[in-house]
Amino acid sequence: MDVTLLVYDLSRGMARQMSMGLLGFQLDAIYHTSIKLRGREYVYDGSIVSIVPGSSHLGQPMQEIPLGRTELPMDVIEEYLDSLREIYTVEAYDLWRHNCNNFTNDFAMFLLGKSIPGHITNMPQSVLDSPFGQMLMPMLDQQITASKRAGGILGIEDTLGSSVKPKNDLHHHVGKVQYVYNLTQLDQLLEKAKHACAVVFFTSATCPPCKMVYPLYDELAAEVGDRGVLIKVDTSQAPDVARRYSITATPTFITFLKGQQENRWMGADPSKLRGNVTLLAQMAFPPHPHQSLNLPTISNPNTKPVLFTKVPPLSKLLAKMGPTANNQEIQSIKTFIETRAVSGPAAATLPSSLSTFTSTIRSSFTDLPTDLLFTIIDLLRCALIDPRISAFLAEEEKPPHITILTVLNHVNNLAECPYALRLVTLQMACNLFSSALYAEAILSHDELRSAVTQLVSSSFLDDAHSNVRVAAASLLFNVALANSQRRRDGPGDGLPEGDQIELAASVLEAISQEEKAAEALEGMLLALGLLAYRLDVEGELAALLTTMDAGDLVLAKGKVKAFEKMGIVKEVGSELLGKGLRRP
């Protein structure tokens, strides 16, 4: 897909005419930028939105700059944009330091691994450095603050004489109705849903009853989520689809279950539509025995991965690196981390040297002695707190994931790994999960998943350092959480069953050996609970847990004085002894 930078002038020519007299230097435009991708324009204007290119109040862009081509699929791109929503908010908008151009730059970095032109990103600072800009800044900031309080989209129209206020749709891909215009598109969607379910809604522009149930259909799509796909077909725009299914009237609905046509009906009956779609989703994913148990912690769909977010004094950390710390890439990352820690992610501009930073990490394994490698791994850990960094690594280095594998394999292959290096490597691996894109990479990439599994298992054996076992349990928890979310959404697991068995056996052994560290045991139990939650009761993992008397082992921990007040013991124990896992 072609990636194009759209460049607008918020001043509508006034900057070019008046900047020399007011600022003391020539400024060609007050730049506003966005990214055009696959026929849509992606922009930050109080939130991340996608619009028809050129449909904002700014009209057509003054310039379109081809940036390159990306091979990333749209579902990956959408996942990345969703991960930025906590960074690019209305509250975080700053006309000078966190604006549309910052978003565009981050997006371009993810798509192509390079920044947008520097004269655009540097423009706000150039204005601020001028006497006139410093005089204007308080007034403009006050107007933007008032616009935020009023709940509008930043009020750029009031401050700079123009606005980006499109009739947009918020960018959100999960549970969204899919539109198809030919048989090829429909067959592709049905193929993706062959292990789940699908609903096809045949409609037309001249069908008033159809329009009555549009809002309900959108609502049902959100409720079904990843368990299936809801499709809308306009028979006048897709006559080949209408002919295949002999559509003679609208609205007509056809449902599919596990790849086979399941039901068909006509008419805009809201109750019938809701009932049929709800039943279809339940048939595709029938309730699991665990869903009848009281498992509030394990079943919580809003559970987040464990991240290690504490930032140490970076100057002291870099001082231990020696000459390596003088690399420009290291210094850029240091600035990014410190800015983010002090002023928040909105103030931290994504470094343009990420690719060379990863090269520096790999070369450090020959440049630094083993007992000092923890310094650069800890720097990487701090950078990975930001989902933009982890998402960049997930896609920029997608198979073979060379930088992370270099770190993990080096630690795994050491006969005696220094304590500090093992600890920060575990914490760094946890922070990979700041982005769902890297979680997906770990689940799907065999070598990467194997390296993570080996790191977890070997770290559980560290009897001398409870915080190493805590970090290992946290990493296993993150892996199990990602797999549990995939299992919940369906179809199938993310982790192959062999890996699940290896991890479950490892954590059960660690649980049996843990006698003192309550935090470590709690993390192990949570990870085990997620591995087991809604598992295939006829599968090998269930057989392993039954054979090893996992439920009794867990409940026995509740009798140890150090752990007797730990509520998660009873919850996981009852889960493991629930229907399907109890010995006959």
C-alpha positions in Angstrom: 0.0 0.0 0.0 1.2 3.5 -0.9 1.8 5.8 2.1 1.2 9.5 1.3 1.8 12.5 3.5 -0.9 15.2 3.1 0.3 18.7 3.9 -2.1 21.6 4.6 -1.5 25.2 5.5 -3.6 26.2 8.5 -2.8 29.9 7.8 -4.1 29.7 4.2 -1.2 31.6 2.8 -0.8 34.2 5.6 2.3 32.6 7.0 4.2 32.9 3.7 3.1 36.6 3.3 3.6 37.8 6.9 6.1 35.5 8.6 9.3 37.5 7.7 7.9 40.7 9.2 6.4 39.1 12.3 8.9 36.2 13.1 12.1 37.5 11.5 12.4 34.4 9.2 10.5 33.0 6.2 7.8 30.4 7.2 6.0 28.9 4.2 3.0 27.5 6.1 1.5 26.6 9.5 1.7 22.9 8.8 -1.1 20.5 9.4 -0.4 16.9 8.2 -2.1 13.6 7.9 -1.4 10.2 6.3 -3.3 8.9 3.3 -3.5 5.1 3.2 -5.8 2.9 1.2 -8.2 5.6 0.2 -8.5 7.0 3.8 -7.0 10.0 5.5 -5.8 9.3 9.1 -5.5 12.4 11.3 -5.2 13.5 15.0 -7.7 16.2 15.8 -8.6 15.6 19.4 -8.8 11.8 18.7 -7.5 9.6 16.0 -10.0 9.5 13.1 -10.1 8.4 9.5 -11.9 10.5 7.0 -12.4 10.7 3.2 -9.3 12.4 1.9 -9.7 16.1 1.6 -13.1 16.2 3.3 -12.1 18.3 6.3 -12.7 22.1 6.5 -9.3 22.6 5.2 -10.3 21.3 1.7 -7.6 19.9 -0.5 -4.0 19.6 0.7 -1.4 22.1 -0.5 1.0 19.2 -1.1 0.9 15.4 -1.4 4.3 13.8 -0.6 4.8 10.1 -1.4 6.6 8.5 1.6 6.9 4.9 0.3 5.0 1.6 0.5 4.1 -0.5 3.4 3.4 -4.2 3.3 1.7 -4.2 6.7 -1.9 -5.6 6.7 -4.7 -3.3 7.7 -5.6 -5.4 10.8 -2.0 -4.8 12.1 -2.2 -1.1 11.3 -5.6 -0.8 13.0 -4.2 -2.5 16.1 -1.3 0.0 16.2 -3.7 3.0 15.9 -5.8 1.6 18.7 -2.7 1.4 20.9 -2.1 5.2 20.4 -5.5 6.2 21.6 -4.3 6.6 25.2 -1.5 8.9 23.9 -3.4 11.0 21.4 -6.4 12.3 23.3 -8.2 15.6 23.5 -6.6 16.4 26.9 -3.1 15.7 25.6 -3.4 17.9 22.6 -0.9 20.7 22.5 -0.7 23.1 19.6 3.1 23.4 19.9 4.4 20.1 21.3 1.8 17.3 20.7 -0.3 17.9 17.6 -1.3 16.4 14.3 2.3 16.4 13.0 3.5 14.4 16.0 0.9 11.8 15.3 1.7 11.7 11.6 5.4 11.3 12.4 4.7 8.4 14.8 2.4 6.7 12.2 5.0 7.1 9.4 7.7 5.7 11.7 5.5 2.6 12.3 4.5 2.2 8.6 7.9 2.8 7.0 10.5 3.2 9.7 11.2 6.8 8.8 10.1 10.3 9.9 8.2 12.9 8.0 10.2 15.9 6.7 12.0 17.8 9.5 10.9 21.3 8.5 7.4 20.2 9.4 8.1 18.7 12.8 10.5 21.5 13.7 8.1 24.3 12.7 6.4 24.8 16.1 9.7 25.2 17.9 11.0 27.7 15.4 7.9 29.8 16.0 8.2 29.5 19.8 11.9 30.6 19.7 10.9 33.9 18.1 9.9 36.9 20.2 6.5 37.1 18.4 5.8 33.4 18.9 6.5 33.8 22.6 4.1 36.7 22.8 1.4 34.7 21.0 1.8 31.5 22.9 -0.2 32.3 26.1 -3.1 33.7 24.1 -3.3 30.7 21.8 -2.9 28.2 24.7 -5.7 29.9 26.6 -8.0 29.6 23.6 -7.2 25.9 23.1 -7.8 25.2 26.8 -11.2 26.8 26.6 -12.0 24.7 23.5 -11.1 21.5 25.4 -13.4 22.5 28.3 -16.2 23.2 25.9 -15.9 19.6 24.6 -15.2 20.7 21.0 -12.5 19.4 18.7 -9.7 21.7 19.9 -11.0 25.0 18.4 -8.3 25.3 15.8 -10.7 27.3 13.7 -10.9 30.0 16.4 -7.1 30.2 16.9 -5.6 29.9 13.4 -8.5 30.8 11.1 -9.2 27.3 10.0 -10.2 23.9 11.3 -10.1 20.2 10.8 -13.7 19.3 11.8 -14.7 16.5 9.5 -17.8 14.3 9.7 -15.6 11.4 10.7 -15.9 7.9 12.0 -13.7 7.0 14.9 -11.1 4.4 13.9 -12.3 1.2 15.5 -12.1 -2.2 13.9 -13.3 -4.8 16.4 -17.0 -5.5 16.1 -17.5 -3.3 13.2 -19.9 -4.2 10.4 -18.0 -5.2 7.2 -19.2 -3.9 3.8 -18.7 -6.1 0.7 -19.2 -5.2 -2.9 -18.4 -8.4 -4.7 -18.2 -12.2 -4.3 -14.5 -12.1 -3.8 -14.7 -9.9 -0.7 -17.6 -11.9 0.7 -15.8 -15.2 0.2 -12.7 -13.8 2.0 -14.7 -12.8 5.0 -16.6 -16.1 5.2 -13.3 -18.0 4.9 -12.0 -16.0 7.9 -15.1 -16.9 9.9 -15.2 -20.6 8.9 -14.4 -21.6 12.5 -16.8 -19.1 14.0 -20.0 -17.6 12.6 -21.1 -14.9 10.1 -24.3 -13.0 9.3 -24.9 -11.5 5.9 -27.5 -8.6 5.8 -28.8 -8.0 2.3 -30.1 -4.4 2.0 -30.7 -1.7 -0.6 -30.8 2.1 -0.7 -34.5 2.0 -1.4 -35.5 -0.2 1.5 -36.8 1.9 4.5 -37.3 -1.2 6.7 -33.6 -2.0 6.3 -32.6 1.4 7.6 -34.7 0.9 10.7 -32.5 -2.0 11.8 -29.1 -0.5 10.8 -28.4 0.8 14.4 -29.3 -2.5 15.9 -27.1 -4.4 13.4 -24.1 -2.1 14.3 -24.8 -2.8 18.0 -24.9 -6.5 17.4 -21.6 -6.4 15.6 -20.0 -4.8 18.7 -21.6 -7.4 20.9 -20.4 -10.3 18.8 -16.9 -8.8 18.5 -14.2 -11.3 17.3 -16.5 -14.3 17.7 -17.9 -13.7 14.3 -18.4 -11.2 11.5 -21.5 -9.2 10.6 -21.6 -8.3 6.9 -23.7 -5.8 5.0 -24.4 -6.2 1.2 -26.2 -3.6 -0.9 -27.8 -5.8 -3.6 -27.6 -2.9 -6.2 -23.9 -2.6 -5.7 -23.1 -6.3 -5.5 -25.5 -8.0 -7.9 -23.2 -11.1 -8.2 -23.6 -11.7 -4.4 -27.4 -11.3 -4.7 -27.6 -13.7 -7.6 -25.6 -16.4 -5.8 -28.0 -16.4 -2.8 -31.2 -15.8 -4.9 -32.1 -12.6 -3.1 -35.5 -11.4 -4.2 -36.4 -8.9 -1.4 -34.7 -6.9 1.3 -34.0 -7.1 4.1 -32.9 -10.7 3.9 -30.5 -12.3 6.4 -28.4 -15.4 6.0 -26.3 -16.8 8.8 -23.3 -19.2 8.7 -22.0 -21.5 11.4 -18.6 -23.1 11.2 -18.5 -22.4 7.4 -22.0 -23.8 6.7 -25.2 -21.9 5.9 -27.3 -22.2 9.1 -30.4 -20.0 8.7 -32.2 -17.6 6.4 -35.1 -15.2 7.0 -36.6 -12.0 5.6 -38.1 -8.9 7.3 -37.0 -6.1 9.7 -38.0 -7.7 12.9 -35.6 -6.4 15.6 -36.5 -9.1 18.2 -35.9 -11.9 15.7 -32.7 -10.3 14.4 -31.3 -10.0 18.0 -32.4 -13.4 19.0 -31.0 -15.2 16.0 -27.6 -13.4 16.1 -27.3 -14.0 19.8 -28.1 -17.7 19.4 -25.7 -18.0 16.5 -22.8 -16.6 18.6 -23.6 -18.9 21.4 -23.7 -21.9 19.1 -20.3 -20.9 17.7 -18.9 -20.6 21.1 -21.0 -22.5 23.7 -20.5 -21.7 27.4 -17.5 -23.3 29.0 -17.8 -25.1 32.3 -15.6 -22.5 33.9 -18.2 -19.8 33.1 -20.5 -21.3 35.7 -17.8 -20.9 38.5 -17.2 -17.8 40.5 -13.8 -16.7 39.1 -13.8 -12.9 39.3 -10.1 -12.4 39.0 -9.3 -14.9 36.3 -12.4 -14.2 34.2 -12.0 -10.4 34.2 -11.9 -9.3 30.6 -10.3 -5.9 31.5 -7.1 -7.5 32.9 -4.0 -5.8 31.7 -0.5 -7.2 31.3 2.1 -6.6 33.9 4.6 -3.9 33.0 7.7 -2.7 34.8 7.5 1.0 34.5 10.0 2.3 37.1 12.7 4.5 35.4 16.1 4.6 37.2 18.4 7.6 37.0 19.5 7.1 33.4 22.6 9.2 33.7 24.0 6.8 36.3 22.9 3.8 34.2 24.6 5.2 31.1 27.7 6.0 33.0 28.3 2.3 33.5 28.2 1.6 29.7 31.4 3.4 29.0 31.9 4.7 25.4 28.7 2.9 24.2 26.7 5.6 26.1 28.1 8.2 23.7 26.2 6.8 20.7 23.7 9.3 19.4 21.0 6.5 19.3 21.5 5.9 23.0 21.3 9.5 23.9 18.1 9.9 21.8 16.4 7.1 23.6 17.6 8.4 26.9 16.0 11.8 26.1 12.8 10.1 25.0 12.5 8.0 28.2 13.2 10.9 30.5 10.8 13.2 28.7 8.1 10.6 28.9 8.7 9.9 32.6 8.6 13.5 33.6 6.0 15.0 31.2 4.0 12.0 30.0 3.9 10.2 26.7 2.3 13.1 24.9 5.4 15.2 25.4 7.8 12.4 24.2 8.5 12.6 20.5 9.3 9.2 19.0 13.1 9.1 18.2 13.9 8.8 14.5 16.8 6.5 15.2 15.0 3.4 16.4 16.4 1.1 13.7 19.9 2.2 14.6 19.2 1.9 18.3 18.3 -1.8 17.8 21.6 -2.3 15.9 23.4 -0.7 18.9 21.7 -3.2 21.3 22.8 -6.1 19.2 26.4 -4.9 18.9 26.6 -4.3 22.7 26.7 -8.0 23.2 30.2 -7.9 21.8 31.1 -4.4 23.0 30.1 -4.8 26.6 31.2 -7.3 29.2 28.5 -9.7 30.4 28.3 -8.1 33.8 27.4 -4.7 32.2 24.9 -5.9 29.6 22.1 -5.3 32.0 22.6 -1.5 31.4 21.5 -1.5 27.8 18.8 -4.1 28.4 17.4 -1.9 31.2 17.4 1.1 28.8 15.5 -1.0 26.3 13.0 -2.0 29.1 12.3 1.6 29.8 11.8 2.4 26.1 9.3 -0.5 25.8 7.0 1.0 28.3 5.7 3.1 25.4 3.5 1.0 23.1 4.8 2.9 20.1 8.3 1.4 20.7 7.1 -2.2 21.2 4.8 -1.9 18.2 7.6 -0.6 16.1 9.8 -3.5 17.1 7.0 -6.0 16.4 6.7 -4.9 12.8 10.0 -3.4 11.9 11.7 -6.6 12.9 8.9 -9.0 12.4 10.3 -12.5 11.8 13.1 -13.1 12.8 12.7 -10.5 15.6 16.4 -10.4 15.6 17.0 -7.8 18.4 14.8 -9.4 21.1 15.9 -12.9 20.1 19.5 -11.8 20.4 18.8 -10.7 24.0 16.8 -13.7 25.0 19.1 -16.3 23.4 22.2 -14.8 24.9 20.7 -14.9 28.4 19.3 -18.4 27.9 22.7 -19.7 26.7 24.8 -18.3 29.6 26.0 -21.1 31.9 25.7 -18.7 34.8 23.6 -15.6 34.1 24.4 -12.6 36.3 21.5 -11.8 38.6 21.0 -8.2 37.3 21.0 -9.3 33.6 18.4 -12.0 34.2 16.2 -9.7 36.2 16.1 -6.8 33.7 15.7 -9.3 30.7 12.6 -10.7 32.3 11.3 -7.2 33.0 12.1 -6.1 29.5 10.3 -9.1 28.0 7.2 -8.2 30.1 7.3 -4.7 28.7 7.0 -6.1 25.1 3.4 -6.6 26.0 2.8 -2.9 26.2 1.6 -3.4 22.6 -0.8 -6.1 21.5 1.2 -6.4 18.4 4.2 -7.8 20.2 2.0 -10.1 22.3 0.8 -11.5 19.0 4.3 -11.9 17.8 5.3 -14.0 20.8 2.3 -16.2 20.4 2.8 -16.8 16.7 6.6 -17.0 16.2 8.0 -20.3 17.2 11.6 -19.3 18.0 10.5 -16.2 19.9 7.9 -18.2 21.9 10.5 -20.9 22.6 13.0 -18.4 23.9 10.4 -16.8 26.2 9.4 -20.2 27.5 13.0 -21.2 28.3 13.6 -17.9 30.1 10.5 -18.3 32.3 11.3 -22.0 33.1 14.9 -21.4 34.0 14.1 -18.3 36.0 11.7 -20.2 38.2 14.7 -22.2 39.4 16.4 -19.2 41.0 15.9 -20.0 44.7 18.1 -17.2 45.9 16.2 -14.2 44.4 12.4 -14.0 44.9 12.2 -10.9 42.6 13.5 -13.0 39.7 10.7 -15.5 40.3 8.2 -12.6 40.6 9.4 -11.3 37.2 9.3 -14.8 35.7 5.7 -15.2 37.0 4.8 -11.8 35.5 6.2 -12.8 32.1 4.3 -16.1 32.2 1.2 -14.2 33.3 1.5 -11.9 30.2 1.9 -14.8 27.9 -1.1 -16.6 29.5 -3.2 -13.5 29.4 -2.6 -13.0 25.6 -3.5 -16.6 25.0 -6.6 -16.4 27.2 -7.8 -13.4 25.3 -7.3 -15.2 22.0 -9.1 -18.2 23.5 -12.0 -16.0 24.7 -12.4 -14.3 21.4 -11.9 -17.5 19.4 -11.5 -19.5 17.4 -8.8 -21.5 19.1 -5.8 -20.7 21.2 -2.8 -18.6 20.4 -0.3 -20.9 22.1 0.3 -24.4 20.7 -0.8 -27.0 23.2 2.8 -28.3 23.5 3.9 -24.9 24.8 1.0 -24.7 27.2 1.9 -28.1 28.6 5.5 -27.1 29.1 4.6 -23.8 30.7 2.0 -25.4 33.0 4.4 -28.1 34.1 7.0 -25.5 34.8 4.8 -23.3 36.9 3.3 -26.2 38.8 6.7 -27.3 39.8 7.5 -23.7 40.8 4.3 -23.5 42.9 5.1 -26.7 44.7 8.6 -25.3 45.6 7.5 -21.8 46.6 7.4 -21.5 50.4 8.2 -17.9 51.3 7.6 -15.3 48.6 3.9 -14.5 48.5 4.2 -12.1 45.6 5.9 -14.8 43.5 3.3 -17.4 44.4 0.5 -15.0 43.6 1.9 -14.3 40.2 2.4 -18.0 39.5 -1.2 -18.8 40.5 -2.6 -16.1 38.3 -0.6 -17.3 35.4 -1.7 -20.9 35.9 -5.3 -19.8 36.3 -5.2 -18.0 33.0 -3.5 -21.0 31.2 -6.3 -23.2 32.5 -9.3 -20.8 32.0 -11.7 -22.1 29.4 -9.2 -24.8 28.2 -10.3 -27.7 26.1 -11.5 -30.2 28.7 -10.7 -33.1 26.3 -7.2 -31.8 25.5 -3.7 -32.8 26.7 -3.4 -29.7 29.0 -6.5 -30.8 30.9 -5.1 -34.3 31.2 -1.8 -33.0 32.5 -3.5 -30.8 35.2 -5.6 -33.7 36.3 -2.7 -36.2 36.4 -0.6 -33.8 38.4 -3.5 -33.1 40.9 -3.0 -29.4 40.1 -6.2 -28.4 42.1 -5.1 -30.2 45.2 -1.6 -28.9 44.9 -2.9 -25.3 44.7 -5.3 -25.6 47.6 -2.6 -27.1 49.8 -0.7 -23.8 49.5 -3.6 -22.1 51.3 -2.6 -24.1 54.4 0.9 -22.6 54.4 1.0 -19.9 57.0 2.7 -17.4 54.6 -0.1 -17.8 52.1 -3.2 -18.5 54.1 -4.8 -15.1 53.4 -4.2 -15.3 49.7 -7.6 -15.4 48.1 -6.4 -16.4 44.6 -5.4 -19.8 46.0 -9.0 -20.8 46.5 -10.1 -19.3 43.2 -7.5 -21.1 41.1 -8.0 -24.3 43.1 -11.7 -24.3 42.5 -11.1 -23.6 38.8 -8.7 -26.6 38.5 -11.1 -28.9 40.3 -14.1 -27.7 38.3 -16.1 -29.7 35.9 -13.9 -31.5 33.3 -10.7 -31.4 35.4 -11.7 -33.5 38.4 -10.5 -37.1 38.4 -13.2 -39.7 37.9 
